[in-house]
Amino acid sequence: MKLILIGPQGSGKGTQADLISNKYKIPHISAGNILLDNIKLNTKLGKLAKPYYNKGKLVPIGIVSDLIKNRIKKKDCDKGFILDGYPRTLEQANLLEKITKIDKVLVLTLPREKVYERISKRYMCECGANYHVIYKPSKIKGVCDKCGGKLFRREDDTIPVIKKRLDIYEKETKPLIEHYGDKVIKINGDQPIPKVFEDMVGVLS
């Protein structure tokens, strides 16, 4: 089962992808985490991606596509995977189709005001864990439940940058919904996490 999960930032893609990954025993491949890892390790690709990432702009297609291509060729992807944060454009979708065939595309929908509320109050850890002041608080304020690391707010999690990212999303990402046609299944992301997951399992089973 090869899946793509699409939705605006703050829609809960990462959380839902983890849940799907655990249930169906397929790897969750997060374009964002792959980028963060490379930026953190200061790799060649990380250095190229950092200026775009910090400004809330889409990282050049070639950089992200190379990272994704290498990842889905690994053995643990033989039975499928769930892609989170890729593809974001039609050009990326066309590149992906040259590598593998996608079975279903899950689209999380969320109103703009909810996106602002969710993103402006979220925090993350260097280990990749994500938290939210309201929806997913850590047990100890400012401390990661998984590794004990210090939580921080992303540089680009400010309202002006969030608005810019949403504008980009609506202009370049939403056409993917038309591109994938009958493979697309829309899920209401403005629900509690368990209900969103229940809806996803319902359409995948």
C-alpha positions in Angstrom: 0.0 0.0 0.0 1.7 3.2 -1.3 0.1 6.3 0.1 0.5 10.0 -0.1 -0.8 12.3 2.7 -1.6 15.9 1.7 -2.8 18.8 3.8 -1.8 22.3 5.0 0.8 22.6 7.8 -0.9 22.2 11.1 -3.5 19.7 9.7 -1.9 16.8 11.6 -0.2 15.0 8.8 2.7 13.8 10.8 0.6 12.5 13.7 -1.8 10.7 11.3 1.1 9.3 9.2 2.6 7.8 12.3 -0.7 6.2 13.3 -1.1 4.7 9.8 2.5 3.6 9.8 2.0 1.7 13.0 -1.2 0.1 12.0 -0.2 -1.1 8.6 3.5 -1.7 9.3 4.7 0.6 6.5 7.3 3.3 7.0 6.3 7.0 7.5 8.5 9.0 5.1 8.4 12.7 6.2 9.9 15.1 3.7 10.1 17.7 6.5 12.0 15.4 8.8 14.4 14.3 6.1 15.1 18.0 5.4 15.5 18.8 9.0 18.0 15.9 9.5 20.1 17.2 6.6 20.0 20.8 7.8 20.9 19.7 11.3 23.8 17.5 10.0 24.9 20.4 7.7 25.1 18.1 4.7 25.6 19.5 1.2 21.8 19.2 0.5 21.1 20.6 4.0 23.1 23.7 3.3 21.3 24.3 0.1 17.9 23.8 1.7 18.3 25.8 4.8 17.7 29.4 3.4 14.5 28.3 1.8 13.3 26.3 4.8 13.9 29.1 7.3 12.0 31.6 5.1 9.0 29.3 4.7 9.6 28.8 1.0 9.4 25.5 -0.8 12.8 23.9 -1.0 13.9 23.3 -4.7 12.3 20.2 -6.2 15.6 18.6 -7.1 16.9 18.5 -3.5 13.8 17.0 -2.0 13.2 14.6 -4.9 16.7 13.1 -4.5 16.2 12.6 -0.8 12.8 10.9 -1.3 14.0 8.8 -4.2 16.8 7.3 -2.1 14.5 6.7 0.8 11.7 4.8 -1.0 14.3 2.5 -2.7 15.2 1.0 0.7 14.0 -2.5 1.5 11.6 -1.5 4.3 9.5 0.2 1.6 8.9 -3.0 -0.4 5.4 -3.5 1.0 4.5 0.2 0.8 4.9 3.5 2.6 3.1 6.7 3.5 4.6 9.9 2.2 4.1 13.0 4.2 5.0 16.4 2.7 5.8 15.1 -0.7 4.9 15.6 -3.5 3.9 19.3 -3.1 3.8 20.2 -6.8 2.7 18.7 -10.1 6.4 18.6 -11.1 7.3 16.5 -8.0 4.3 14.2 -8.6 5.5 13.5 -12.2 9.0 12.8 -10.9 7.5 10.4 -8.3 5.5 8.5 -10.9 8.7 7.7 -12.7 9.9 5.9 -9.6 6.8 4.2 -8.2 3.0 3.9 -8.5 0.8 5.5 -5.8 -2.3 3.6 -4.7 -4.2 6.3 -2.7 -3.9 10.0 -1.8 -5.4 11.1 1.5 -6.1 14.8 1.7 -6.6 16.4 5.2 -8.8 19.6 5.0 -8.5 22.4 7.5 -9.8 26.0 7.5 -7.2 28.8 7.5 -8.1 30.1 11.0 -7.5 26.6 12.4 -4.1 26.4 10.6 -3.1 29.7 12.3 -4.2 28.5 15.7 -2.5 25.1 15.5 0.8 26.2 14.0 1.4 29.3 16.2 1.1 27.2 19.3 3.2 24.2 18.3 6.7 23.1 19.5 9.1 20.5 18.4 12.2 18.6 19.5 15.4 17.9 17.6 14.4 14.2 17.7 11.5 14.9 15.4 8.7 14.8 18.0 6.0 17.5 17.7 3.8 19.0 20.5 1.0 21.6 20.8 0.1 23.8 23.7 -3.6 22.8 23.4 -3.9 19.6 21.4 -0.8 17.7 22.3 1.1 19.2 25.3 4.2 17.5 26.6 4.0 16.0 30.1 6.6 18.4 31.4 6.4 21.9 29.9 9.3 22.5 27.5 10.6 19.0 27.7 10.2 16.2 25.1 8.4 13.1 26.3 10.4 10.8 24.0 14.0 11.9 24.6 14.0 14.6 27.3 15.3 17.2 24.9 14.4 20.9 25.1 11.4 21.9 23.0 11.6 24.8 20.6 9.5 26.8 18.2 10.4 26.7 14.6 11.7 30.0 13.2 9.0 30.0 10.5 6.1 29.3 12.9 4.9 33.0 12.9 1.7 34.3 11.4 3.2 36.2 8.5 5.3 33.2 7.4 2.4 30.8 8.0 0.2 33.0 5.7 2.9 32.9 3.1 3.2 29.1 3.3 -0.6 28.7 3.0 -0.6 30.9 -0.1 2.0 28.7 -1.6 0.1 25.6 -0.6 -3.1 26.8 -2.2 -1.3 27.9 -5.4 1.0 24.9 -6.0 -0.2 22.0 -3.8 -4.0 21.9 -4.3 -3.8 21.2 -8.0 -2.4 17.8 -7.0 -5.9 16.9 -5.9 -7.1 17.2 -9.5 -4.0 15.5 -10.8 -4.6 12.3 -8.8 -8.3 12.2 -9.6 -10.1 9.1 -8.3 -7.2 8.1 -6.1 -8.0 11.1 -3.8 -9.9 10.7 -0.6 -10.7 13.8 1.4 -10.7 13.6 5.3 -11.9 16.3 7.6 -8.9 17.3 9.6 -10.8 19.6 12.0 -11.7 16.8 14.3 -10.0 15.1 17.3 -7.0 13.0 16.4 -8.7 9.6 17.1 -11.7 10.5 14.8 -9.5 11.6 12.0 -7.6 8.3 12.2 -10.8 6.3 12.4 -12.0 8.0 9.2 -8.6 7.2 7.5 -8.7 3.5 8.5 -12.3 3.4 7.2 -11.3 4.4 3.7 -8.2 2.3 3.6 -9.8 -1.0 4.9 
